[in-house]
Amino acid sequence: MAKVKVGLVQMTCTNNKQENLDKAIAQVKVAAAKGAQIVCLQELFTSLYFCDVEDYDNFDLAEAVPGPSTDALSVVAKELGVVIIASLFEKRAQGLYHNTTAILDADGQYLGKYRKMHIPDDPAFYEKFYFTPGDLGYKVFDTKFGKIGVLICWDQWYPEASRITALMGADILFYPTAIGWDTTQDEETNEDQYNAWQTIQRSHAVANGVPVVSVNRVGFEQDGAMKFWGGSFATNAQGKLLYLATHDKEETEVIELDLNETDFFRKHWPFLRDRRIDSYQPITKRFIDED
């Protein structure tokens, strides 16, 4: 595919799982009506972002992947002829859970899943309580509309993850995300944090010569203590912003990406050609000290 249209669904969520799934399906249909061929939903879209607290009851939100949500989305993907990227809370076995994204191809086929590799543990983001780190490695999915690499939220801060996924042949990097501001922070801190988040992901597009699509949730959760900052965006293969969502509104937008640009930018900025792979062994160390 020379060009592909991607849909970004930035939305609010409630504590009703079925309501959130129905809302997401409705927005997938909106995106498809606008011409989307691939639609990316935000991280853990079937619930509120429950990782703000360590609560054993929240494990009841998890489901098998594939399972009920992927079954419902598969029907929609086939009906509309679109690829759907769906971030879900996976129950793998009793007492074993992952933060997982499933991929449904345009014919409704379940292509597989990616399990989040980097798991944060910060105030209001207590993900280590819930999620076992991914053990499937980095993944690329060969869909009807191109090879897509899928990473999840905290993965977006790690250039190693984007590089490996790009080296596996990804045409586009997708990042389903759930990140926001502490409402007690000052405006400058909030702005700096958002800019850092956007900048690091745009840098992945530049370094790898592939478009990046990042889809965040929006709205107040945690009784108003957390404001998910929206700001979903898409870039071209040189990190140029093609679309930027608002910080406070639900939006479903469709953007056309030109996949031919990857070859152009990689020829003119040949980062992959000039990589010194013989010198990178130290990157596998936790820290490089005298020992």
matplotlib code that plots the C-alpha trace (Angstrom):
import matplotlib.pyplot as plt

x = [0.0, 1.4, -1.0, -3.2, -5.9, -5.7, -8.4, -7.6, -10.4, -9.8, -12.7, -13.8, -14.7, -17.1, -17.2, -19.5, -17.5, -20.3, -21.0, -17.4, -17.2, -20.3, -19.0, -15.7, -17.5, -19.7, -16.5, -14.9, -17.9, -17.5, -13.9, -14.7, -17.3, -14.6, -12.5, -10.3, -8.6, -6.9, -8.5, -6.6, -8.4, -6.8, -5.2, -7.6, -10.6, -13.3, -12.9, -11.8, -8.1, -8.2, -4.5, -4.8, -5.3, -4.3, -7.6, -8.0, -11.6, -10.3, -8.9, -12.6, -12.3, -9.9, -10.9, -9.3, -7.6, -9.0, -12.3, -15.6, -14.3, -12.2, -15.2, -17.4, -14.7, -14.0, -17.6, -17.2, -13.9, -15.3, -18.5, -16.6, -13.4, -11.1, -8.2, -8.9, -6.2, -7.8, -6.0, -7.4, -6.8, -5.9, -6.5, -4.0, -4.6, -5.6, -3.5, -1.7, -2.6, -1.2, -1.8, -2.4, -3.3, -5.2, -5.2, -8.2, -7.6, -10.0, -11.7, -12.3, -9.5, -7.7, -4.0, -2.5, -1.6, 1.2, 1.8, 3.1, 6.8, 7.5, 5.3, 5.3, 4.8, 4.2, 1.7, -1.7, -0.1, 0.3, 0.5, 3.0, 0.2, -1.9, 0.3, 3.0, 5.6, 5.0, 6.8, 5.9, 8.7, 8.1, 5.6, 4.7, 1.3, 0.9, -2.5, -4.4, -3.3, 0.3, 2.7, 1.9, 4.0, 2.1, 3.5, 1.7, 1.9, 5.0, 6.7, 6.7, 9.5, 12.0, 13.8, 14.9, 11.3, 10.6, 13.9, 13.4, 9.8, 10.9, 13.7, 11.1, 9.5, 6.8, 5.3, 3.7, 4.2, 1.0, 0.8, -2.5, -2.0, -3.5, -1.6, -2.6, -1.9, -2.1, -4.6, -2.6, 0.4, 1.1, 0.5, 4.1, 4.8, 1.8, 2.9, 6.5, 5.3, 3.0, 5.7, 8.2, 5.6, 5.0, 8.6, 9.9, 7.4, 8.0, 11.7, 10.9, 9.4, 12.6, 15.1, 13.3, 11.7, 8.2, 5.0, 3.9, 0.2, -0.4, -4.0, -4.7, -7.8, -9.3, -11.3, -11.2, -10.9, -10.0, -12.7, -11.1, -7.6, -6.3, -7.0, -6.1, -4.6, -5.8, -3.5, -3.6, -1.5, -0.1, 3.2, 4.7, 7.9, 10.0, 8.1, 6.1, 2.7, -0.2, -2.9, -3.1, -6.2, -7.4, -6.7, -10.3, -12.6, -13.5, -12.4, -12.4, -10.2, -8.9, -5.4, -3.8, -0.2, 2.1, 4.1, 6.3, 7.9, 9.8, 12.0, 12.6, 13.6, 15.7, 17.7, 18.3, 18.8, 20.3, 20.3, 19.7, 22.7, 25.1, 24.1, 27.2, 25.6, 29.0, 29.3, 25.9, 26.5, 26.7, 23.0, 22.1, 23.6, 21.4, 24.0, 27.6, 29.8, 33.4, 32.5]
y = [0.0, 3.4, 5.3, 4.3, 6.1, 5.6, 6.5, 7.8, 7.4, 9.7, 9.2, 9.3, 6.1, 5.2, 2.3, 0.4, -2.1, -2.8, 0.9, 1.6, -1.2, 0.0, 3.5, 2.4, 0.3, 3.4, 5.5, 2.8, 3.1, 6.9, 6.5, 3.9, 6.3, 8.9, 6.4, 4.9, 1.6, 1.1, 2.3, 2.5, 2.7, 4.0, 2.0, -0.1, 1.5, -0.8, 0.6, 3.6, 3.7, 1.4, 1.4, 4.6, 2.3, -1.1, -2.9, -6.6, -6.1, -4.5, -7.9, -8.7, -6.4, -8.7, -11.2, -13.7, -12.5, -13.6, -13.4, -11.5, -8.1, -9.4, -11.5, -8.3, -6.3, -9.0, -8.8, -5.0, -5.2, -7.7, -5.7, -2.4, -3.9, -2.1, -3.2, -2.6, -2.1, -2.9, -2.5, -4.9, -6.2, -9.8, -12.6, -15.2, -17.7, -17.6, -14.9, -14.0, -10.8, -8.6, -5.3, -6.5, -5.2, -7.4, -6.9, -7.7, -7.7, -6.2, -9.6, -10.0, -12.4, -12.2, -11.8, -12.0, -9.8, -7.8, -7.7, -4.5, -4.9, -1.9, -1.7, 1.5, 2.0, 5.6, 7.4, 6.9, 4.5, 1.3, -1.0, -3.4, -4.4, -5.7, -6.6, -9.1, -7.8, -9.0, -12.2, -12.3, -9.9, -7.0, -7.7, -6.7, -7.6, -8.1, -6.6, -6.0, -2.4, -2.8, -4.1, -2.4, -2.3, -2.0, -0.8, 0.4, 3.6, 3.3, 1.6, 4.9, 6.3, 3.6, 4.1, 0.4, -0.7, 1.4, 0.6, -3.2, -2.9, -0.8, -3.3, -6.0, -4.3, -2.1, 0.4, 2.4, 2.5, 2.6, 3.6, 3.1, 5.2, 6.3, 9.2, 12.5, 15.3, 15.4, 18.3, 19.6, 20.4, 23.8, 24.6, 24.8, 21.3, 19.9, 21.5, 20.3, 16.8, 16.7, 18.2, 15.6, 12.8, 14.1, 14.8, 11.3, 9.7, 12.1, 11.2, 7.5, 8.6, 10.5, 7.9, 5.0, 6.7, 5.5, 7.3, 7.3, 7.2, 7.8, 7.6, 8.8, 8.9, 12.2, 13.6, 13.5, 10.3, 9.4, 11.8, 14.6, 14.1, 13.0, 14.7, 12.5, 15.0, 13.8, 15.3, 12.2, 12.8, 11.3, 12.1, 11.3, 9.4, 12.4, 13.3, 16.1, 16.5, 15.7, 15.8, 16.9, 16.4, 18.7, 18.2, 18.2, 16.8, 13.5, 13.2, 10.7, 11.7, 10.1, 10.9, 9.7, 8.4, 8.1, 5.0, 5.8, 8.5, 6.0, 5.1, 8.7, 9.8, 6.7, 7.4, 11.0, 10.4, 6.9, 6.2, 2.5, 2.3, 3.9, 2.0, 0.5, -2.7, -4.1, -1.4, -1.7, -4.7, -2.4, -1.4, -4.8, -3.8, -2.3, 0.4, 0.8, 1.3, 0.4, -3.2]
z = [0.0, -1.0, 1.2, 4.1, 6.0, 9.8, 12.3, 15.8, 18.5, 21.5, 24.0, 27.6, 29.5, 32.2, 34.8, 32.5, 30.4, 27.8, 27.4, 26.7, 24.1, 22.4, 22.3, 20.8, 18.2, 17.3, 16.8, 14.7, 12.4, 12.4, 11.4, 8.7, 7.3, 7.0, 5.0, 7.7, 6.8, 10.2, 13.4, 16.7, 20.0, 23.2, 26.0, 28.1, 26.4, 27.9, 31.4, 33.4, 33.9, 37.0, 37.7, 39.8, 42.8, 43.9, 44.2, 43.8, 42.6, 39.4, 38.3, 37.5, 34.5, 32.7, 30.0, 27.7, 24.5, 22.1, 23.9, 24.2, 23.2, 20.2, 19.1, 19.0, 17.3, 14.7, 13.5, 13.1, 11.4, 8.8, 8.3, 7.7, 6.1, 8.5, 10.7, 14.4, 17.1, 20.5, 23.8, 26.5, 30.0, 29.4, 31.9, 30.7, 33.6, 37.2, 38.8, 35.6, 33.8, 31.0, 29.4, 25.8, 22.4, 19.9, 16.2, 14.0, 10.3, 7.7, 7.1, 10.9, 11.4, 14.7, 13.8, 17.3, 20.2, 21.7, 25.5, 26.9, 27.7, 29.9, 33.0, 35.0, 38.8, 39.7, 41.8, 40.0, 37.6, 39.7, 36.7, 38.3, 40.7, 37.8, 34.8, 34.2, 31.7, 28.1, 27.1, 23.4, 22.4, 20.0, 17.3, 13.7, 12.2, 8.5, 7.8, 4.6, 4.7, 5.7, 8.3, 11.6, 14.8, 18.0, 21.3, 24.4, 26.4, 28.7, 25.8, 24.0, 26.1, 25.0, 21.7, 21.9, 21.5, 18.5, 16.8, 17.2, 15.9, 13.0, 12.2, 12.1, 9.1, 10.6, 8.1, 11.0, 14.8, 16.8, 20.5, 22.3, 25.4, 28.8, 30.3, 31.9, 34.3, 38.1, 38.5, 41.4, 39.2, 37.9, 34.2, 33.2, 34.6, 32.8, 29.5, 29.9, 30.5, 27.5, 25.2, 26.4, 25.7, 22.2, 21.4, 22.4, 20.1, 17.2, 17.6, 17.0, 13.6, 12.8, 13.9, 12.1, 9.1, 9.8, 10.7, 14.3, 15.5, 19.2, 20.6, 24.2, 26.3, 27.5, 30.4, 34.2, 36.2, 39.7, 41.1, 39.2, 40.5, 37.1, 33.8, 30.8, 28.4, 25.1, 22.5, 20.3, 17.2, 13.9, 12.2, 8.9, 8.5, 9.5, 12.6, 11.1, 12.8, 10.5, 13.1, 16.7, 18.9, 21.6, 25.3, 26.4, 23.7, 22.3, 18.7, 16.0, 13.1, 10.0, 8.6, 5.3, 5.7, 2.7, 3.2, 0.2, 2.3, 4.4, 1.4, 0.6, 4.2, 4.8, 1.6, 2.5, 6.2, 6.2, 9.9, 9.3, 6.9, 9.3, 12.4, 14.1, 15.3, 16.2, 18.9, 20.6, 23.0, 26.1, 25.6, 27.1, 30.4, 33.2, 33.7, 32.5, 35.5, 36.3, 37.1]

ax = plt.figure().add_subplot(projection="3d")
ax.plot(x, y, z, "-o")
ax.set_aspect("equal")
plt.show()
